Amino acid sequence: MSSSAVKNNKWALLIGINKYKYVRQLQGCMNDVELMTKILQENFGFLEAHITQLLDEQATRDNILTALQQLVERVGSDDIAVIHYSGHGSQMTDREGDKPDGMDETIVPWDSGRYPHENRDLTDDELYDWLLRLSEKTPYITLLFDSCHSGGIVRDTFGTSDRWIEPDTRPIEELPPSPVANTLLRGTQRDVGSSGWLPLSQRYVLIAGCSAEEKAYEHSITQDNSKTYHGALTYFLCQQLRQAKSGTTYRDIFERTSTSVTAKYSSQHPQMEGAGDRELFNVREIQPVRFVLLKERTGNRVTLGAGAAHGLTAGSQWAIYQSGTKQVAKETQKLGTVKITAVRAVTSDAEIVEENLTGSITAGTRAVEEAHFYGEMRLKVQIHMLTDCEANVNELLELISSSALLRPAEEGEPADARVYIIAPRTEIREGTPVPRLGAITKPTWAVVGADGQLMMPTRAVDEADAEVIIRENLEKIVRYRSALALNNPNLQSLLNGQVEFILKRQAFDGNWVEAKPEDDSGLIVFEEGDRLIFEIVNHHNEPIYVSVLDFGLTYGIIALYPVAGANQQFQPSKYVNIGARQGQQIELYLPDKFPNSESGGTETFKVFATTYPVDFSVLLQSGSRQSDTLLEQLLDMALTGNGERDARPTSLPPNEEWTTIERSFFLQRRTLHSEKLVASPKVLV
């Protein structure tokens, strides 16, 4: 793949050390540099004069530092720079105080040693300091480290040679002074990636031979009864680089390279950090469809490299495509389909439900969500009776069981809400339920959430229709939470990031300005009686429909815009201010039911932007209706409990695209001095 970034010169510094002055020798590092040089020239258009090699005794600490500085000086604005190191990695005592484990990761120059020899390692702090200077001139930096720095010798002598030497644990006073002590903040901890090398950044891409606690091995190839050695990472990486085509990204080749390395050396897992979706040794960013890597397959079961932290849910269905697939169209060939059966924090298990060609679903292929399972939206309610009111409990239990939005919690199942009937009491002791209620003169209903706080006002057991009111309040909470949490899981939606929603407040001069968060709290703060307007901008290339719902302080949902039954198109590149015109004013107030003991609460305005009209006013009423589009079906489930809770498609036709945007603010009581208060409100109804 001969790339031609005419305006972007390409530079490379390649370092390979087999024969060290003081430490154990290696065999494949010189071959790594020779192979990488050949590929950069023949496949990616690097000029011979733009490639610097440091081999064996040339790769002293001073020469490496000089070459790094020369690279900074030679690289022009937005040029492409590649640094490849093949040699020993290690660790040494942290002299800057920025590492939690007290050790710096290092690469080992030709002239560095361990006791009694001088340590002349280059630390990750030094490399980071240099990287900051280089990245000021260009963000198109590729770092390839085929080495390791994990501690402890655990490999049997029979095993393959690795690229590691023991850490230098000498105290700071026995080591050379830190060359970066004055340029990096002492005592601050940097956010390094899983490779252990450098802080995560999108200004470079880093591919390392293994994770921070592993070893990088040398790989031998036997041809004509002779062996040739390479670093495992470099060998398998170069195989993929040779096959790369225009548009191939670092992520594409890394997935295949990592799979090959780990298949050969099960304890070595290469790492990639940074701008992985950039075209190889180029400047173009290529955003792929949202996918999850298939990590392994055993029989009819597979493991996906994402879990609950990534939004995966059991029951969802994922299509499997070939490694390197970036976009999915009708003509894109699908390898098969899997259904998720179990979800952990960062991985998931799935079973193969369809495979078009036996054995085609393998490690390294890509999974793209076809149908998302939203799970059960019903609130799980537990009832605790602390006094003799069995008839009342049975009535509430029957009301909950008949609700489309509620259900009784099973025995041993975590509940979302606990309903008490509390007996009369005159004092509070340790373990007393709902202690904030204090003394109680008659049996009382109290509903507590998972956070231990009251979810609604208490009611006397003998109050008329108390059980019905409790059920209605619980259903209101479900509708509120479900609709507020509703978001489009498809990150490739045509509307994602295309709609702007800005809250504005009135300044002293009468002009409307954007409402900014308070410095102290990080929250936008309004006072009751304040007016606000909101601005909506359509950056999509087609007209859209917008609805704005107000999720209030007492679990109420109000349609702010448009008026009931109306649907207004927003044209491309147009904006509108809602609330500025006479008759459209939006004045903020605390509801009558809001407790006097609270200083305020968090209110949320939520925008639903669609490519088709949606009538929210119908869904906010009781009853049900036919729901045709995916968003309408999900809203129907959230607000009424209607509809089957099965997997829903995530890939939609252009006329059914949708997205959501939320803007929250703290609404506080007006004080005499209009002082902004910061509180952690608990909303009651």
Buried (B, 14 or more C-beta within 10 A) or exposed (E): BEBEBEEBBBBBBBBBBBEBBBBEEBBBBBBBBBBBBEBBBEBBBBEEEBBBBBBBEBBBBEBBBEBBEEBBEBBEEBBBBBBBBBBBBBBBBBBBBBBEEEBBBBBBBBBBBBEEEBBBBBBBBBBBBBBBBBBEBBBBBBBBBBBBBBBEEEBEEEEBBBBBBBBBBEEBEEBEEBBBEEBBEEEEEBEBBBBBBBBEBEBBBBBBBBBBBBBBBBBBEEEEEEEBBBBBBBBBBBBBBEEBEEBBBBBBBBBBBBBBBBEBBEBBBBBBBBBBBBBBBBBBEBEBBBBBBBBBBEEEBBBBBBBBEBBBBBBBBBBBBBBBBBEBEEEBEBBBBBBBEEBEEEBBBBBBEBBEEEEBBBBBBBBBBBBBBBEEBBBBBBBEBBBEBEEBBEBBBEBBEEBBBBBBBEEEEEBBBBBBBBBEBEEBEEEEBBEEBEEBEEBBBBBBBEEEEBBBBBBEBEEEEBBEBBBBBBBBBBBBBBBBEBBBBBEBBBBBEBBEBBBBBBEEEEEBEEBEEEEEEEBBBBBBEBBBBBBBBBBBEBEBBBBBBBBBBBBBBEBBBBEEEEEEEBEEEEEBBBBBEEEEEBEBEBEEBBBEEBBBBBBBBBBBBBBBEBBBBBBBEEEBEEBEBBBBBBBBBBBBBBBEBEBBEBBBEEEBBBBBBBBBBBBBBBEEEEEBBBBEBBBBB
